[in-house]
């Protein structure tokens, strides 16, 4: 069944902190809705999906939902109830901070039909959390996650890479600590220097240096593989490239790319293809002309941006010719290899096999 989100943006509402990297109003490019607006938003979205088989979830994004005044929380949630009762919406998702979770507010949320809670964790390093002025420590993260699990909610974790005080090693450690918590989903965001933030001032003074795009893609790809190896879905990589974020003067520096997630998946595909070609050569000997075989839906991930993956693999294996060919019955995220003259792959490497090697 197709899963569809109806997004309701409540930027910066409820959050008492000003983290170094945050200018939420520019990142979200939306004004907080009034409770009366929610019905119109729901109706508009349901019109587009009413003839399809779907599981519709309403998601409150952008703010720290559980830090909003209780009366406003209930006004928002109350507006959704008629659609829950009629089965037009199956559940509600919220996002919030780890230090804004307790047993009492979880019981209230459950009573209103909230089933998924995403936590803006960012890092499991106390050094990084303090340097980023997050206002909580890793102990608060673990406590919140356990409470959410105990109350039967689905748990989502949002991680950031390249924060002040961060390192590649710490990002990987945060990924492993997240895996130990067995979240139902994860998002990974590279840190960007946004205008009118404390991080912009640090960048201007030379105190903070953001990751390059190449570094961010490599780090995210390594984390992505860890989550895939443990069957934890990564539902987003990189910020949503809305019009405000792409406008001149919003992103001052940092690894922003409108298709960041695609770049990460291309990097993983390249690593998998490299392993498949190397295995093929070890079994059958080296060739100068090679075919890579993928499911039609994986063509763009395999070829890379402006065919860069093909060029990189050709250079790495000293190939005269490397063609990407499609085959319908190949599983998604599987790479096949053959000689240039073969009509079918002689070797297949699934994503699962690749991650275990």
C-alpha positions in Angstrom: 0.0 0.0 0.0 1.3 3.4 -1.0 2.3 5.7 2.0 1.4 9.4 1.6 2.2 12.2 4.0 0.2 15.3 4.4 2.7 17.9 5.6 1.7 20.6 8.1 4.6 23.0 8.7 4.9 24.7 12.1 8.3 26.3 11.8 10.1 27.1 15.0 7.0 26.9 17.1 7.6 25.6 20.6 11.4 25.6 20.4 13.0 27.7 23.2 16.5 27.4 21.8 18.5 29.0 19.0 20.9 26.3 17.9 24.0 27.6 16.2 23.0 26.2 12.8 19.3 27.1 12.9 17.3 29.7 11.1 14.2 27.6 11.0 12.1 30.3 9.2 14.4 30.2 6.2 14.9 26.5 6.2 11.2 25.7 6.2 10.1 28.6 4.0 6.6 28.4 5.5 4.5 30.3 8.0 3.0 28.3 10.9 -0.6 27.4 10.1 -3.6 28.2 12.1 -5.7 25.3 13.3 -8.4 26.5 10.9 -6.1 26.1 8.0 -5.5 22.4 8.6 -8.8 21.3 7.3 -8.2 23.1 4.0 -4.7 21.5 3.7 -6.1 18.1 4.4 -8.9 18.4 1.9 -6.6 19.6 -0.8 -4.2 16.7 -0.4 -7.0 14.1 -0.1 -8.4 15.3 -3.5 -5.1 14.3 -5.2 -5.1 10.7 -3.8 -8.7 9.8 -3.3 -8.8 7.3 -6.2 -5.6 5.5 -5.3 -4.9 2.8 -2.7 -3.1 4.6 0.0 -2.2 4.9 3.7 -2.4 8.6 4.6 -0.5 10.0 7.5 -0.7 13.7 8.6 2.8 14.9 9.7 3.5 18.1 11.7 7.0 19.1 10.6 9.3 22.0 11.4 8.8 22.8 15.0 9.1 21.1 18.4 5.6 20.0 18.7 5.5 18.9 22.3 7.0 22.2 23.4 4.0 24.1 21.9 1.4 25.4 24.4 -0.9 22.5 25.3 -4.0 24.3 24.1 -2.5 24.9 20.7 -1.3 21.3 20.4 -4.8 20.1 21.1 -6.3 22.6 18.6 -4.0 21.2 15.9 -4.7 17.6 16.8 -8.5 18.2 17.2 -8.7 19.4 13.6 -7.5 16.0 12.4 -9.9 13.9 14.4 -12.8 13.8 11.9 -10.5 12.4 9.2 -9.1 9.8 11.6 -12.6 8.7 12.6 -13.7 8.3 8.9 -10.5 6.4 8.1 -9.3 9.0 5.6 -6.2 9.5 7.6 -4.6 6.6 9.4 -2.3 8.3 11.9 -0.4 11.4 12.9 3.3 12.0 13.0 5.1 14.7 14.9 8.7 15.9 15.3 10.2 17.3 18.4 13.3 17.6 20.6 14.5 14.8 22.9 14.3 17.0 26.0 10.6 17.8 25.2 9.4 14.2 25.7 8.0 12.8 28.9 5.5 10.1 29.9 2.7 12.5 30.4 2.8 14.2 27.0 3.2 10.8 25.3 0.0 9.6 26.8 -1.8 12.7 25.6 -0.4 12.3 22.1 -1.5 8.6 21.9 -5.0 9.6 22.8 -5.1 12.0 19.8 -4.0 9.4 17.3 -0.2 10.2 17.1 1.6 7.0 16.1 5.1 8.2 15.0 7.5 10.6 16.8 10.6 11.8 15.1 13.4 13.2 17.4 15.8 15.9 16.2 18.8 14.1 17.8 21.5 15.5 15.5 24.4 13.7 17.4 25.0 11.3 20.2 28.2 13.1 21.2 27.9 15.4 24.2 30.9 17.4 22.8 29.0 18.1 19.5 25.7 18.8 21.3 27.3 21.3 23.5 29.3 22.9 20.7 26.1 23.3 18.7 24.1 24.8 21.6 21.5 22.1 21.4 20.5 22.5 25.1 20.5 18.7 26.0 22.9 15.8 26.3 23.0 12.3 24.9 21.4 11.0 28.1 18.3 12.9 27.3 18.2 11.3 23.9 18.4 7.8 25.2 15.7 8.6 27.9 13.3 10.0 25.3 13.8 7.1 22.9 13.1 4.5 25.6 10.0 6.4 26.7 8.7 6.6 23.1 9.3 2.8 22.6 7.7 1.9 25.9 4.6 3.8 24.9 4.3 1.9 21.6 5.1 4.7 19.2 7.1 4.4 16.0 10.5 6.1 16.5 12.3 8.3 13.9 15.7 9.8 14.4 17.1 12.8 12.6 20.9 13.0 12.5 23.2 15.8 11.3 26.8 15.5 10.1 29.5 18.2 10.0 28.3 20.0 13.1 30.8 22.1 15.2 33.2 19.7 17.0 32.1 16.8 14.8 34.4 14.3 13.0 33.8 11.4 10.6 34.5 8.9 13.4 31.9 10.6 15.6 29.3 10.5 12.8 29.9 6.8 12.4 29.6 6.3 16.1 26.4 8.2 16.2 25.1 6.0 13.4 25.9 2.9 15.4 24.4 4.3 18.6 21.2 5.1 16.6 21.1 1.5 15.2 21.3 0.2 18.8 18.0 2.0 19.5 16.3 0.2 16.5 14.5 3.2 15.1 11.8 2.7 12.5 13.3 5.3 10.2 16.2 7.8 10.0 16.9 11.1 8.3 20.5 12.4 7.7 21.2 16.0 7.1 24.5 17.7 6.3 25.1 20.9 8.2 24.7 24.0 6.1 25.8 27.5 7.0 22.5 29.4 6.8 22.3 33.2 6.8 21.5 35.0 10.0 22.7 32.2 12.3 25.4 32.0 14.9 27.1 29.4 12.6 27.4 32.1 9.9 29.3 34.3 12.3 31.6 31.4 13.2 32.2 30.7 9.5 32.9 34.4 8.8 35.5 34.4 11.6 37.1 31.2 10.4 36.1 29.3 13.5 33.9 26.8 11.6 34.6 25.0 8.4 31.8 23.1 6.7 32.2 19.8 5.0 32.8 19.8 1.3 30.1 18.2 -0.9 32.4 15.3 -1.5 33.0 14.8 2.2 29.4 15.0 3.1 28.4 12.5 0.4 31.1 10.0 1.5 30.1 10.3 5.2 26.4 10.0 4.5 27.0 7.0 2.2 28.9 5.2 4.9 26.1 5.9 7.4 23.5 4.9 4.9 25.2 1.5 4.4 25.2 0.9 8.1 21.5 1.5 8.4 20.7 -0.6 5.3 22.8 -3.4 6.7 20.5 -3.4 9.8 17.3 -3.0 7.8 16.6 0.5 9.1 15.0 2.7 6.4 16.8 6.0 5.7 13.8 8.1 4.5 15.7 11.3 3.6 19.2 12.5 3.0 19.7 16.2 2.7 17.4 19.1 3.3 14.3 19.5 1.2 15.5 21.9 -1.6 12.6 24.4 -1.4 12.5 27.7 -3.1 13.7 29.7 -0.1 16.6 27.4 0.6 17.7 27.7 -3.1 17.3 31.5 -3.2 20.4 33.7 -3.3 21.8 34.5 0.2 20.2 31.7 2.2 22.9 29.1 2.1 26.2 30.9 2.8 28.4 27.8 2.6 28.3 24.0 3.1 27.4 20.9 1.1 24.0 21.9 -0.3 22.8 20.1 -3.4 19.2 19.8 -4.6 19.7 16.1 -5.2 21.9 15.3 -2.3 20.2 12.0 -1.5 20.6 10.9 -5.2 24.3 11.7 -5.0 24.6 9.5 -1.9 22.8 6.6 -3.6 25.1 7.0 -6.6 28.1 6.8 -4.4 26.9 3.6 -2.8 26.1 2.1 -6.3 29.6 3.0 -7.4 31.1 1.2 -4.5 28.9 -1.8 -5.1 29.7 -1.9 -8.8 33.4 -1.7 -8.0 33.1 -4.7 -5.7 31.1 -6.6 -8.3 33.7 -5.9 -11.1 36.6 -6.9 -8.9 34.8 -10.1 -7.9 34.1 -10.8 -11.6 37.7 -10.3 -12.6 38.9 -12.6 -9.8 36.6 -15.3 -11.1 36.9 -14.9 -14.8 39.9 -12.9 -15.5 40.3 -9.2 -16.5 38.6 -7.7 -19.6 38.8 -4.4 -21.3 35.1 -4.3 -22.2 32.5 -4.8 -19.4 28.7 -4.5 -19.0 27.0 -3.5 -15.8 23.5 -4.8 -15.5 20.8 -3.1 -13.3 17.1 -2.9 -12.9 15.7 -0.1 -15.2 14.7 1.9 -12.1 18.4 1.9 -11.0 19.9 3.3 -14.2 20.4 6.9 -13.0 21.9 5.7 -9.7 24.3 3.5 -11.6 25.4 6.0 -14.3 25.9 8.8 -11.8 25.6 12.6 -12.3 26.8 13.4 -15.8 27.9 9.8 -16.1 30.6 10.4 -13.5 30.3 6.9 -12.0 31.0 5.4 -15.4 34.1 7.5 -15.9 35.4 6.7 -12.4 35.0 3.0 -12.8 36.5 3.0 -16.3 39.6 4.8 -14.9 39.8 2.6 -11.8 39.7 -0.7 -13.8 41.5 0.6 -16.9 38.5 -0.3 -19.1 38.2 0.7 -22.8 34.4 0.3 -22.6 31.9 0.2 -19.8 28.2 0.0 -20.6 25.3 0.1 -18.2 22.5 -2.1 -19.5 19.1 -2.8 -18.0 17.3 -6.1 -17.3 13.8 -6.2 -16.0 14.0 -9.3 -13.8 17.0 -8.0 -11.8 16.2 -7.1 -8.2 16.5 -3.4 -7.3 19.9 -2.4 -5.9 21.5 -5.4 -7.6 24.5 -5.1 -9.9 25.3 -7.6 -12.5 28.5 -7.9 -14.5 29.4 -9.6 -17.8 31.9 -9.2 -20.6 31.0 -6.6 -23.2 29.8 -9.2 -25.6 27.5 -11.2 -23.2 23.7 -10.9 -23.4 23.2 -11.6 -19.7 25.1 -11.0 -16.5 27.5 -13.7 -15.5 27.7 -12.5 -11.9 25.1 -10.7 -9.7 25.8 -8.8 -6.4 22.8 -7.8 -4.4 22.9 -4.9 -2.0 22.6 -7.3 1.0 25.6 -9.4 -0.3 27.6 -6.2 -0.8 26.9 -4.9 2.7 28.0 -8.2 4.3 31.4 -8.2 2.5 
